[in-house]
Amino acid sequence: MVEFRNVSKVYGQGEGKRIVLDNVTINVQTGEYVWITGKSGSGKSTLLNMISGIDKSDSGYLYVNDLNVNGLSEEEMCSWRGANVGIVFQFFQLLPTLTVLENVLLPMNIAKVIPRKERAARAKELLKMVGLEGHENKYPAMLSGGEQQRVAIARALANDADLIIADEPTGNLDSRSSEDILKIFQELNQRGKTILMVTHEREIHEGVTRNIVIQDGRIIADKLIVRCV
Ligand SMILES: Nc1ncnc2c1ncn2[C@@H]1O[C@H](COP(=O)(O)OP(=O)(O)OP(=O)(O)O)[C@@H](O)[C@H]1O
């Protein structure tokens, strides 16, 4: 589903030149739940940012469902991403002047892949799924960090994208809220979503199927997680 093929990224020039990703090749299959871990500054976010279009590689290819994402113009990238990738950030990135319901409706109103008359019911259903029934008309500032991250997850699911990318979604949460959020990701994966998550969590959470470790822009480990039941 997601294939990075010989992807490299360099920032700066001359003495300040920094190779952030060095010939990275990763192949993620549909249905995987992948954790990308590694020290701060190792290149994890840069990798995810290529899928969201925030960063572009200097060389190599990125395919998502056989689409050459590098080849998209900025406008094409925007509309492709809106309909095909759900994104969850560390600091939630909710719009403070919109209610919880309006925040979840926003991607639907932009991408227009969900029929207009189904959108409000869908947003309410997604909020119920993440445990926020009854909070629809609140503003983000009225919610705890964990609740705000739930809204962000509902928003990431708005257009029913098969691929969810999450950049340290528990990085700003206490351990209890982190556990709750990780359980939601596990459930999403069980419902068929493919998930790529950058995290600093120390212990691999139940449900994670693969752990890719990055160091200085290179993959130093790529482990399938097999659990006995
Ligand atoms: N726009 C930029 N310009 C210059 N350098 C950048 C830019 N974006 C990232 N970098 C550098 O690239 C390196 C990798 O950054 P990246 O955010 O991918 O690391 P990370 O592994 O996600 O780190 P963290 O765990 O701290 O979030 C860092 O040294 C960072 O300073």
PDBQT file of the ligand as one rigid body, heavy atoms in Angstrom, charges set to zero:
ROOT
HETATM    1  N1  LIG A 301      12.712  22.169   7.211  1.00  0.00    +0.000 N 
HETATM    2  C1  LIG A 301      13.876  21.740   7.725  1.00  0.00    +0.000 A 
HETATM    3  N2  LIG A 301      15.022  22.401   7.485  1.00  0.00    +0.000 NA
HETATM    4  C2  LIG A 301      16.196  21.951   7.967  1.00  0.00    +0.000 A 
HETATM    5  N3  LIG A 301      16.332  20.845   8.714  1.00  0.00    +0.000 NA
HETATM    6  C3  LIG A 301      15.227  20.155   8.988  1.00  0.00    +0.000 A 
HETATM    7  C4  LIG A 301      13.948  20.556   8.518  1.00  0.00    +0.000 A 
HETATM    8  N4  LIG A 301      13.017  19.654   8.931  1.00  0.00    +0.000 NA
HETATM    9  C5  LIG A 301      13.705  18.743   9.671  1.00  0.00    +0.000 A 
HETATM   10  N5  LIG A 301      15.013  19.047   9.690  1.00  0.00    +0.000 N 
HETATM   11  C6  LIG A 301      16.062  18.273  10.365  1.00  0.00    +0.000 C 
HETATM   12  O1  LIG A 301      15.975  16.938   9.922  1.00  0.00    +0.000 OA
HETATM   13  C7  LIG A 301      16.305  16.043  10.968  1.00  0.00    +0.000 C 
HETATM   14  C8  LIG A 301      15.216  15.013  11.104  1.00  0.00    +0.000 C 
HETATM   15  O2  LIG A 301      14.016  15.658  11.551  1.00  0.00    +0.000 OA
HETATM   16  P1  LIG A 301      12.701  14.840  11.892  1.00  0.00    +0.000 P 
HETATM   17  O3  LIG A 301      11.699  15.808  12.395  1.00  0.00    +0.000 OA
HETATM   18  O4  LIG A 301      12.333  13.996  10.741  1.00  0.00    +0.000 OA
HETATM   19  O5  LIG A 301      13.218  13.898  13.071  1.00  0.00    +0.000 OA
HETATM   20  P2  LIG A 301      12.370  12.995  14.066  1.00  0.00    +0.000 P 
HETATM   21  O6  LIG A 301      13.061  11.673  14.085  1.00  0.00    +0.000 OA
HETATM   22  O7  LIG A 301      10.945  13.003  13.696  1.00  0.00    +0.000 OA
HETATM   23  O8  LIG A 301      12.607  13.751  15.435  1.00  0.00    +0.000 OA
HETATM   24  P3  LIG A 301      11.644  13.911  16.714  1.00  0.00    +0.000 P 
HETATM   25  O9  LIG A 301      11.512  12.533  17.284  1.00  0.00    +0.000 OA
HETATM   26  O10 LIG A 301      12.401  14.818  17.605  1.00  0.00    +0.000 OA
HETATM   27  O11 LIG A 301      10.351  14.490  16.245  1.00  0.00    +0.000 OA
HETATM   28  C9  LIG A 301      16.498  16.898  12.216  1.00  0.00    +0.000 C 
HETATM   29  O12 LIG A 301      17.870  17.067  12.414  1.00  0.00    +0.000 OA
HETATM   30  C10 LIG A 301      15.851  18.197  11.858  1.00  0.00    +0.000 C 
HETATM   31  O13 LIG A 301      16.467  19.262  12.525  1.00  0.00    +0.000 OA
ENDROOT
TORSDOF 0
